[in-house]
């Protein structure tokens, strides 16, 4: 294992933060997998899973079983991890800008298209190498301003030439679920099966350039742009956001189970030698445009009638809001049939607050599809 410590630019005098990346394997095959934990720094389960992965990757490396390179960032956001506000963790948004740490990564396709003219040919593998080199060149020219931008620049640079990218997160209260790009659903169904995901959500463009989509989307966009001229694999980088249940589900048993599922995925995709166990059947994939974000029409005490993992029929009661000022009760019914895969841990709602998410099969939303 090779350890690299990356310094972030100091946000103010007397401060300095670091990111640690762990590099496993000989790196001779040209293949690369990249995994990172807790880009939203108040999401602890991914960091424990990363600890379990360190042990497994070290053993695989010692056995000579890692093809190419596996890069693991076991704690991806030291900025957010330090944002403790009067005893409450605040790791989702940068306090300096208010921007979500998993938004506004650099979308490279518009700059890649002119940069690749005259550099592609008839060999798809050679084109993939050229595209990865061009991505590195563009990122090297990016001069980030703030410390948070420098963090995003670092993480995107570490993952830009990977064949597989897994961004490990968790939700507030949730069952296991996975987000990926529309062209990559079939390739990543084994991942969902190994993890036991109860929702596999896909979109071509989810909005606001989250980390995983920034790395994968350029491949299908370039494949479409150069179609008929040069062969480009639209799945040149398989990428997904893995939501490891809820934020309080931190246990050694779950971490070991999830690490085993991720290693099986790496075996199935050829990054680790050995025969993986058969992948369990994956849940049905559903469009992110079909997710119903149940929101509170007014403030009050939240009493849920449905829990994460429950199947919900359209018209069923999901929650009730009770106003402590007027005693009025407001029932909230689902408009969508599907799996309730996440809900808020807060039990007092403000007007407009997202309370739960239901994975429906029929797309009906557009625009920015992710939670703020």
N, C-alpha and C positions, 0 to 999 in steps of 0.2 A: 504494500500500500504506500502510495506517495501522497504526502500531505502538503497542500499549498495554502498559505495564509495570505489573503487579499486585504489590503488596507483600503478603507474608504476615505475620501477626503474629509477632513475635520469640518464639522458643521459650525463650530465656534472654537475659540481659543481654549486650549486645555482638554479637548475631547478627541478621541480617536476610536473608531470601531473597525472590526475585522470580520471577514467571512472566511470560513474554512471549507475547502473543497478536498475530497478524498478521491484518489484516482487508483482504480484497481485494474489489473490485467497488464499484459505485455504491450498492448496497443499496436500490434503488428498486422492485424487483419483489415484495418481501415474502418471497422464497424464501431459504433459508439452508442451507449445508452446513458442517459442523464436523468437523475432523480433528485428532487429537492424537497425539503420539508419546511412547512410553516412559513410560507411567504406572508400569510396573515399570521403575525407573530403571537397572537393570543390563542392560536389553535395548537394545543399541546399534543394530541394523539399522534400527529405525523412525526414529531420529534422523537417520540418513544419508538415508533416503527423504524425510524432511521437508525436508532441504536441497535435494534435487532438486525437490521440489514448490514451494519458494519461487521458484526460477528460472522454472518453468513458469507458476505463477500470476501472477507479475509480468509475464511476456510476454503472457498472456491478458488481464490487466487493461489493459495498454497498448494492446492491440488492440480494447478494448471488448467482449470476448467473454464476460465473466462476468455472468451474469444474477443479480441479487440480490446476495448476499454469501457469500463463502467465508472462514471463520475457521480459521486453522491455529495450533496450539500446538506448536512444534517441539521443545519439551522440557518435558514436563508435570509433572515431579516433581523439583524441586531438592532436596527433603528427602532422598529416597532416593539421589540422585546423590552426595550428600555422605557417605553412610554407607559409608565404606571401613573395613573391619574387618581390621586387620593385613594389608593388601595384598589383601584379597578384597572385591569389590563385593558389597554387601548392599542391593539396591534393591527387593526384592519386598515386604518387610515393614517397617513402621514400628518402629524399635528401641524407641521409647518405650512403645508399647502392644502390640507383637507382632501387630498387625492388618495383613492384606494390604492394600496400597494400592488394590487393585481390588476391594474388598469394602466393604459397609456404606455405600453411598451412600444417599441419602434416597429411600425408596419413597413416592411422593406420592399414589397412588390413594386411600387411605383418607381423606385430608384433602381431596382434590379433589372427591369425590362430594358432600359437603354444601356445599362452596363453590360448586359449579356449579348447584345447584338454583335455579331461577328465572332463570338467566342464559343458557340455551340455547334455540334455536329451530329453525326448519325449514330453515335455510341451513347446509349442512355446512361451507362455507368460513368463515362467521361463527363457527360453533361452534369450529372449529380455532383461530381467533384468540383466542376467549374462553378456551379451554383453555390456550393458551400464556401468556396474560396471567395466568391464575390460578396457573400453575406459577411464574412469576416472582415473584408476590406471596408465595407460600408459601416460596420460597427466600429472599426478602428478609427474611422473619421468622425464619429459622433463625439462631440465634446459636451458631456452632461454638465448641467449647472449645479443643482443642489445635491446634497448628500443622497437623498432618496433617488434622484435621477441616476446618480453614479451607481447605486445599488442595482437598479434595473438594468443599466448598461452592462454591469459585470455579469449578472445572471444570464442575460440574453447572449452575451458573448461566450460564456461557458457552454451553453446549450446549442449554439447556432449550427454546429456541424454534426449534431447527433442524428442517428437514425430513429431513436426512440426517446421521447421525453415524457416523464411522469411527474406531475406537479401534485404533491401530497398536501391535502387540506382536510378540514372537517367542517361540519355545519354546526348550528346552534344546538338543536336536538334533531336527530336524523337517523335514518338507516343508511347503509352503504349505498353510494350512488356515484356515477361517473359521467363526466361531460367530455364530448369529443366532437370532431368535425364530421359533417355529413358524409364525405367520401371515405371516412375511416371506420365507419361503424362495423362493417363485417370483419375487418382485420383486428379490431379490438374487442369483439365479442368474447373471445377466450379470457381476456383480462377481467371483464365483468363477471364471467362464470367463475373463475378462480376466486375472486373476491367475494362472491355471493351478493353482488349488487342487486338492489331491488328497483333501480331505475338506471337506464342508460340513455342519456339525453344528448341529442346532436343538433348542430346548426352549422350552416356554412359561414355565417358571419353573426356573431352574438352581440357585437357592439363594444366599443371602448378598448379594444386591443388587449385582452388578457394574455398572460404569459404563454400558455400552451398554444393558443390559437395563433399568436404571432409567429411561432416557430413552424407550425404545420400549414397554415393557410397559404403561404407564399408558394408552396409546391403545387397545389391544385390550381392556383391562379396562373402560375407560369405554364403549367401543362395546357391550360385552356388557351392562353395567349399564343403559345408557339405551336399549337396543334396543327398537324399537317406539314410542319417545317422541321421540327426537331423533337425527338422522343424524350419526354420528361415524365418520370414516375410521379403521379399526383400524391402518392403516399411516401414520398422521399423522406419525410419525417413524420412518423406516427406520434401523435401527442394527445395526452388526456389529462384532465384534472380529476383526481381521485379524492372523493369526499369520504373520509374514514369515520362515518357515523357522527355522533355528537361530541361536543367539546369536553364533556366530563367523562367520556368513556375511555379512560386511561388505565390500562391494565397490562401486565406482562403477558397474560394469555392472549388477549386480542392482538397485541403487537407482534407476537410470534406467529399467530395465525395469518395476519396480514403480510408479514415479511415472507412467509412461505408461499403465499399466493403471488406475490410480486416476483419471487425467484422462479416460480413455475412459469410465469409469463415470460420472463427473460429466457428461460429454456425453450419455450414454445416458439419464440421469435428468433432463436438462434444466437442469442448473445451469451448464453451459458451452455456448456456441454452437458450432455445427459438427456435422458428421455423424461419429459415432464409427465406428470399424471394426467389422465384424460380430463379435459376441461369440463366441469359441470355445465349443464345447459344454462345459457344466459337468459336473463329477463328480456322481454320484448323491448326493442329500442323505440323511443318516442321523440318527436321533435321538441326542441326547446321552445319553439313557437306555440306548442300546445300546453305548456305549463301554465296552470292557473295560480297566480300569486294572490292568495286570499288576503285582502287588506281590511283594516278596521275603518268603518265609516264614521265612527265617533270614538271618544275615549271611554275607558271603563275597565272593570275587572274582566279578565279573559278566563272563561271556563271552556276548555276544549272537550269536544265530544269524540274527536278522532285523534289518534296517535300516529307517529311515524311508522310506516309499514302497513297501515290499514288501507284496504281497498275502499274507495269512496264512489258511490253512484251520484250522478248529477241529481241535485235536489236534496241530497242528504244534509243533515245538520253537521257542521264541522266544529263550530264554536259558538258561544254566546257571550255577548258583552253586556255587563251590568254596570249602569251608571251609579256611583255612590252618592251623587247629588240628588238625583230624581228617582232612583230605584227602577228606572226604565230598563227593560231587557231587550236586546237586539240580537236576534238569531242570525247567524251567517251560514248560508247554504251553498254547497258547491254548485258551480255551473258546469263543471267538467267531470266526466267519469274517468277515474284513474287511481294511481297509487299516491297516497299522501307520503311523501318521502322526507319532508322536513317541516319543522315548526319552530316558532320562537320560544325561548326559555322564559321570556318575560311574561308576567301574568297581569300586568296593567298596560293597556294599550293607549297610545296617543293616536289622534286622528291621522289616518293614512298609513299607519304602521303595517308592515307585512307580518302576517301571523302564521301562515302556512303555505306550503307549495304542493300542488297536486300535478302529477305527470299524466297529462291527457294525450290521447293519440291523434287528435285533430288540431292542426295548427290554426291559430286565430290571432296571434300577436305578431307584431313586427317592431323594428327599431331596436332599441337597447333592451336585450332580453335577460340580462343578468341582474342579480340584486345589486344595489348600490355598493 
